């Protein structure tokens, strides 16, 4: 999974968090998406912190996937993650 970006929805907890941690352990850069939490505690941010503490790369995303606009924004965030990781511009595969 080196050089790949995994976009995981519901990654603030439960199976989504497990998948995010798993893909990160395989070397993927993970875009952690979750709407849960409040202004004081955002589970997606906790997942990102767990990945980073383990030496992985992760970014957080709070877009909803229930609309095309939200899903598109999430994919665009993943594409930016690929560009950041590669030092140039690239598309998520």
Phi, psi and omega per residue, in radians:
X1 nan 0.012 3.108
X2 -0.976 2.361 3.109
X3 1.414 0.040 3.129
X4 -1.870 2.752 3.039
X5 -2.010 2.230 3.064
X6 -1.792 2.151 3.114
X7 -1.779 1.941 -3.035
X8 -2.031 2.058 3.072
X9 -1.526 2.663 -3.128
X10 1.169 0.470 -3.009
X11 -1.501 0.157 3.099
X12 -1.337 -0.279 -3.131
X13 -2.999 3.138 3.067
X14 0.991 -2.484 -3.122
X15 -1.105 -0.635 3.118
X16 -1.029 -0.780 3.093
X17 -1.116 -0.733 3.125
X18 -1.039 -0.770 3.114
X19 -1.120 -0.739 3.134
X20 -1.059 -0.783 3.120
X21 -1.134 -0.678 3.131
X22 -1.118 -0.880 -3.132
X23 -1.089 -0.660 3.087
X24 -1.104 -0.682 3.139
X25 -1.143 -0.395 3.096
X26 -1.524 -0.043 3.087
X27 1.784 0.013 3.109
X28 -1.301 2.579 2.925
X29 -1.451 2.295 -2.984
X30 -1.951 2.258 2.963
X31 -1.679 1.918 -3.054
X32 -1.594 1.956 -3.114
X33 -1.957 2.284 3.062
X34 -2.916 2.450 3.121
X35 -1.649 -0.170 -3.015
X36 -1.178 2.894 3.071
X37 1.710 -2.958 3.122
X38 -2.442 -2.983 -3.075
X39 -1.101 -0.451 -3.094
X40 -1.574 -0.545 -3.044
X41 -2.471 2.009 3.118
X42 -2.028 1.910 -3.096
X43 -0.968 -0.600 3.130
X44 -1.078 -0.651 3.107
X45 -1.156 -0.602 3.091
X46 -1.144 -0.702 3.105
X47 -1.096 -0.762 3.103
X48 -1.036 -0.750 3.138
X49 -1.107 -0.715 3.100
X50 -1.062 -0.758 3.138
X51 -1.128 -0.792 -3.117
X52 -1.146 -0.689 3.113
X53 -1.088 -0.509 3.126
X54 -1.491 0.050 3.107
X55 1.638 0.108 -3.136
X56 -1.601 3.092 3.104
X57 -1.997 2.332 -3.139
X58 -2.713 2.641 3.026
X59 -2.305 2.737 -3.105
X60 -1.801 2.600 3.100
X61 -2.490 2.356 -3.092
X62 -2.018 0.292 3.124
X63 -1.247 2.511 3.047
X64 -1.431 2.545 -3.133
X65 -1.778 0.135 -3.113
X66 -1.381 -0.174 3.076
X67 -2.179 2.731 3.103
X68 -1.083 -0.669 3.137
X69 -1.097 -0.751 3.135
X70 -1.169 -0.761 3.124
X71 -1.120 -0.712 3.116
X72 -1.111 -0.712 3.126
X73 -1.111 -0.641 3.124
X74 -1.179 -0.735 3.111
X75 -1.137 -0.691 3.089
X76 -1.086 -0.663 3.090
X77 -1.115 -0.690 3.095
X78 -1.125 -0.696 3.114
X79 -1.124 -0.679 3.066
X80 -1.117 -0.621 3.100
X81 -1.100 -0.704 3.106
X82 -1.126 -0.780 -3.135
X83 -1.093 -0.720 3.127
X84 -1.119 -0.774 -3.094
X85 -1.169 -0.573 -3.073
X86 -1.655 -0.141 -3.135
X87 1.349 0.182 3.138
X88 -2.605 -2.665 3.092
X89 -1.922 2.425 -3.122
X90 -2.720 2.899 3.096
X91 -1.856 2.517 3.052
X92 -1.193 2.455 -3.138
X93 -1.593 nan nan
